[in-house]
Amino acid sequence: MICAGFRGGFEHLRRAAGYLLLAAVSLPPPTGLGISGGARAAPPPAPAATASAAADSPFRAPYVPERDDEILQQVPPASDPAVRQMASLRSRLVADPANLRIATDLARAYIDYSRRVGDAHYAGYAEAVIAPWMSAAAPPPAIMVLQATILQFRHEFAPARALFRQALGRDPDNAQAWLSLATLDMVQGDYAAAATDCGQTARIAGFLFGTACSASLRSYTGQARESVALLTAISAKAPASRPILTWIEGLLAESNERLGNWSSAEAHYRKALTYAPDDNFLLVAYADFLLDRDRPGEVLTLLADYAQSDTAYLRLALAQAALKSPEAPRYAWIMGARFDALAQRGSDFYGREQVRFALHLQHDPRTALALAQRNWEAQRAPWDARVFLEAARAADDPQAAAGVLAFVRETRLEDPAIEALVHDLQGRVKAASAR
């Protein structure tokens, strides 16, 4: 079975990291960023409010709960079908711990849920499930692909790539491995390799998956119009499968954004969310779209029930800042604390998000630029180019972006926001050279 999306590329192929991926690297903890190794300052005081509102506020300094019925954290409801499926598979595996098929199904269920809710803990649960088979001298190729997928989720790209290649060496017709490699190559900007991977995906998995892969690639290489045409054609022939339809609609939204077709992009985001209303990658992508359209109030509504996700929480913090809300400093402080916690757990892979945090919430362009440079070494998706160029402009250091400017030019990347940044930075370079 092919997972139509390990995003990072929903990047459902781009954020495949989403229908086949997720997020980035960072510098050693810089001073002032919410990922420092030292003691964190106290959170800013909450805005004046009634005693009742203050008691119900989710933004509080460390405290000891006074009531047994006080909610400390939201956890997945037992009524969620995905939660019930994971519980059932876990019980079956406990009863039959050597059953490879059950272990594979459970690991896949954990990985899918991890992507859906944006919680890397479930990827760790998946890794624990397959650990007995991965410790063997010759792990089954399917298990190797799952482990590589987990590594890719964590942005451990080099070991993920090596493991995909090892799996393909033993099972050259593993379509999931080829599609995941295509995703990885797109995220890292190796478009020639991605074209080969998409060709292999088409050979093994068939027309729909191969075409979606190639269409996603075209959206990175100056052919977004062709991407939309291909995706529109296959959407009419796609099976009535929610994951596949979500994947295609997400790619259509992204490709339309490349062209500046805002109404079409939004229509596809909304349609995708009808198929997968709780999908973290879709929600975050649509939130970014709304932030770009200067609609931060809608972001607060969209993500109100998803604050447990770190990527969603960053968008909430950005929306609060855009609204100049009195809650904005507190949201920024909590986002910084979350980055600290991720670093302490060794899960410091949200490089792109760290750049945006430093630039837009801490207003520290030099740190943002340093983070963007480090992030660019690991991944080169359009959003990675964009945050790098934004940081270089804010730091008034256009020369630092020379490599990114060259990459955008050579790949013919289409994106209105990136094109505006390129024009600005190129103008600054010319002005500096003329002085």
N, C-alpha and C positions, 0 to 999 in steps of 0.2 A: 504494500500500500504506500502511495506517495502522499506525503504531507504537503498540501498546496501552500506551504509557506512557512519557512523559518525566517521571519523578517529580520530586519535590522535595517533592511532595505525595504518593505511595506511596506515601503521598504519591505509587505507580502512579497517578496522577491527583492525589492530594493531593501526594505526593512524586512524582503525575504531575507530576514529577520523580520514575519508575519504571514507569509503563507508559504513559504519555506523560510526572520532574524532579530538583534538588539544593540548596543551602545557605547564604549570607548575607553581610553586610558587617561592617565593624568600625571602631572609632575609630582615630585615629592611635595609634601604639604607646604604651600607657600604662606607666608605671613599674611594674615588678613582674610584669607579665603576660609570659607566654612568647612575646611578639612584640615585644620591645623592639629598638630599633635599635643599642644599644650592645653591648659584649662580654658574652657569656653566662658566668655563673659555671660553675665546673667541676661536672660531675655528681656527685651524692652517691655516696659509696663503695658498692660492691656489698656485700651481706651476706656474712659469713664463709662460705667454701665451700671445698671441696677444690680443688686446683690444676686438676684435670680439669674440674670444673664451671665454674670461673672461665674457663677457656680456651674453653669451649663457650657461655658466656653471650653473648646478643645485645646486652647493655648494656655498652658499652665507650666509653672516651674515644677521641679520634682516635688512630690507630695505623697503622703500616706492616705489612701482612700478612707473615708469616714463611714461609708455605707456599703453593705454587702451587695446592694443592687446597682452600684455605680459601674458604668460601662468603661472599661479600660482600653479595650481594643475590639474592633469588629473582626469576626472570623467568618469563613465561608459557611453559609447555612447548610445544615444537613439535608434540607429539601432540594438543594441544587442537584440536578441530574448528574453533573460531572463529579460532584463530591460523592454521590451515591455509587457511581461507577468505580471511582478510585477505592472506596471502602470495600466494595465487593471483590475487586481484583486483589486487593491487599489480603483479604481473608482467604481467598483461594490460593494465593501464593504461600501464605503461612501453612496451609494444609498440604501444599505440594511444592516445597521450596526448590526443587530441581527442575520445575517445569519452565522451559525456556520461553514457550509461547506466552504463558501468563505473565512472566517477568517482562517480556518485551511489550506486551499490551499495557501493563501497569506503568512502565517507564515512559511510554509514549503518552499515556494519559496525564502523567505528572508534567511532562514537558509542555504539552498542549495547554494545560491549566496555568502553568507558569507564564506562558506567553499571554494568555488571555487576561490574567489579572495583574501582570507586571510584577510578579513576586518570584525572585530567584530562589527562594527556599525550596520550591517544588522541583526545580531543576536539580537541587542537591538531593532531594528524596529519590529522584530518578537515578541519579548516579549511585546512590546506595543500593538500589534494587539490582542494578546490573553489575555491581562490583565483583560478585563471585565469578561471573563469566569473564569479565575483563582481566581478572588475575590469572586466567589460564594462559598456557603457553601460546595457544592459537585461538583467540576469541572468535566466536562466530561473526561473520561480516555484518550482520544486522545489529549486533551489539556494538561493534566498532563504530557504526554509523550513528547510533544513538549517543555514544560517548563523545564523538566528534561534534554532534549537534549541541550537546551541553557545553563543550569547550567554546564553540562558536557563539553561543548565547552569552558566555562570559567574556567574549572578545579575546580569548586566547587563540588567536587566528593561526599562528604558525603550527602549534600542535594539532589543532583541528584539521588543518589542511593535510598534514602528514598522515593523520588517521584516516581521513577520507580516501587518500591515495592508497593506503595500505588495504583498506576494505575493497577498493576497486581492483586492486591487484589480484584479489582472491575471488571477487564477484564483479566482473567488468560490466555486467548488465544491471547493476543496482541503480535504478533511476533516481532514488532519493539522494544518493551520494552525488550524482552528477548535477542535479538541480541545486543541491546545497553548495557545491563547488561554484556553480554559476553565480549564486548569491554572494558568496565570499569574494569572488573575483570582481563583481560589480562594486561591492562595498569598498574594495581596496583599489579600484580604478584600473584593473587589468582587463580591459574590454576585449582584447583579442582572445585571451584565455576564456573569458566568459562566453564568447561566440562559439568556441569549440565545445564548451560544456553544454550550451543550449542545443547544439547539434546532436550531441550524444543523448540528451534528454528526449529530443524529438524521436530519435531512432528507437529508443527503448520504451518510452512512456506514451508516445503517440503525438498526434497533431495538436491537441489542445494544450498540453503541458509544454510542448516544444515551442509553439507559437506564443504562448504567454511569456515564456522565458525570453524569446527573441524580442518580443514587443517591449518588455521591460528594459532590455538592453538598449533598444533604439531610443528610449526616452532619455538616456544618458549621453547619447552621441549625436545630438543635433537632428534627430529624426522623430521628434515627439508627435508630429502630425501622422506619420506612418504608424507609430505606436498606437495612437487612438483608433486608427482605421482597423488595424489588426485585432485589437482587443474588442472593438465593437462587433466585428465579424464573428469572433469566437463566442462572444457572450450570447449571441442568438442561438448557438448550437450547444452551449454548455449543458451538462446534465443538471437535473434539479437537485443539486447538492449545495447546501448552505456554505460549507467551507470553500468550495470552488467558486461559487457566485460571489462570496465576500471577497475572495482573492482578486477576481477579475474586476469587480467594481472598485476596489481599492487602487488597483493599478490604473484604471481609467481616471479616477480622481487625480492621481498623481501626475499622469501624463497631461491632462487638461491644465493642471496648475503650471506645468512647464511652458505651456503656450499662452498663459494668461487668460484662459477661458474660465473665468471665476464662477459663473453661474453653472456651467456644466460640471466643473470640479465639485462644487457644493452638492449638486444633485446626486453625483455618484457617491460622495461621502455619505450622504443621508441614506441612499439606497443600501450601501454596504452595511450601515448600522442597523437597518431593518433586519438584515440576516444575522448580524452578530452584535447586538446592542451593548454587550458588556466587554467587547474586545478592547483591551488596553491600547494596543498599537493604533487601532482605528480611532479611538477616542482622542488619543494624544495628537495624531496627525490632523484630525479635524479641528482640535483646539488650536494648533499652530496656524491652521488656515484662518480661523476666526481672529486670532491675535493679529495676523497680517492684515486683515480687513478692518482693523480697529473696532472690534466687537468683543471687548473683554468681558462685558457683563454676561454674554452668552456662554463664555467659557466657564464662569462660575456655576451656571446652571447645568451645563453639560457634564461637568466633572464633580458635582457636589457629592455624589455617592462613591467617589473613587479616590479619595484622598490617601488611602493606604498605599497606593502606587507612588513610588518616588518620581517617576517621569510625569505622571498626572499632577502630582503636588507641585512640581516646578511650574507647570502651566498655570495652576491656580495662583501661585505666588506672582508670576509675571502679570496675570490679569489684575490682581489686587494692586500691583504697582502702577499698571497702566491707568487704573481708575483713581489713583492717588488716594486709596482707601486708608483710613486710620489703622486698619489691620495689616497693612502692607509690611511694616517693619517686623512684625511678629511672624508673618509667613516666611519672610526672608531668613529670620533667625532659625526657624524650625527647619527650613531647607538646608541651611548650613549644618545644623546638628545632624541631619540625615546623612549628609556627605561624610561627616566625621564618623558616624556609625558604620557606614559602608566601608570606609578606609580601615577601621579597626577590625572589621571582619575579613579583610583582604578582598573585598568585593568592589574595588575602586575602578570600575570600568565604564562609568558614565562621562566620558571625556567631553562629548559634545554638550551635555547638560551642564557640566562644570564651567565650560566657557560662557554659556549664556548666563549662568548664575553670577559669575565674576563680573561680566560686562554689564548686565542690565539690572542686577539687584545689589551688587556691591560697588558698582560704578568704578571698577578697577581695571582699566583697559590694558595696562602692562601685564598684570597677572593673566587676564583673559587671553592676551596674545601668546604668552608663554605656554598656556594650556592648549591653545589652538595649534601651536607648532608641534607639541608632543602628540596631540590627537591625530594630526595629519600624517604622522609617521605610521599610524595603525590603520586608519580608514579614510577614504576619500570620496564618500558619497556626497551628493549635492549639498545637503545640510552641513557637512563638515567643511566644504569649501566656503559656504556662506558665512558660518560663524567665524572662520579664519579671516575672511575679508572684512567683516564687521569689526572684529577686534583690531585689525591693522589700521582701519580708518579711524576708529576711536582713539587709538594710541598715536595717531599721526605718524605712522611708520609704513608708508606704502612699499618701501623696498623689501620689508619683511615678507610681503605677500607675493614676491616675484614668482616663486615656484607655483603657487596656486593660480596666479594669473596666466602663467604659461599652460598649466594643466587645462584650465577652462578654455583657452584658445585652441589647444591641440585637440581636445575632445569635442569641441563645438557644442558644449553644454548649453542648453536653452533653459532659462529661468529668469523671469523679469526682475526679481529681487537681486539675483546675482549679477545680471547684466548692468543694473544701475550701479552696483558696487564696483564692478570692473571699470566702468566708465569714469567714476569718481577717482578711483585710485590711479588709473592710468593718467588722468589729468594732473594729479598731484606729482606723479613721477616726472612728467614732462615739465611741469612748472619748476620743480627742483633742479632738473638738469639745465634749465634755461638760465638759472640764477648764476 
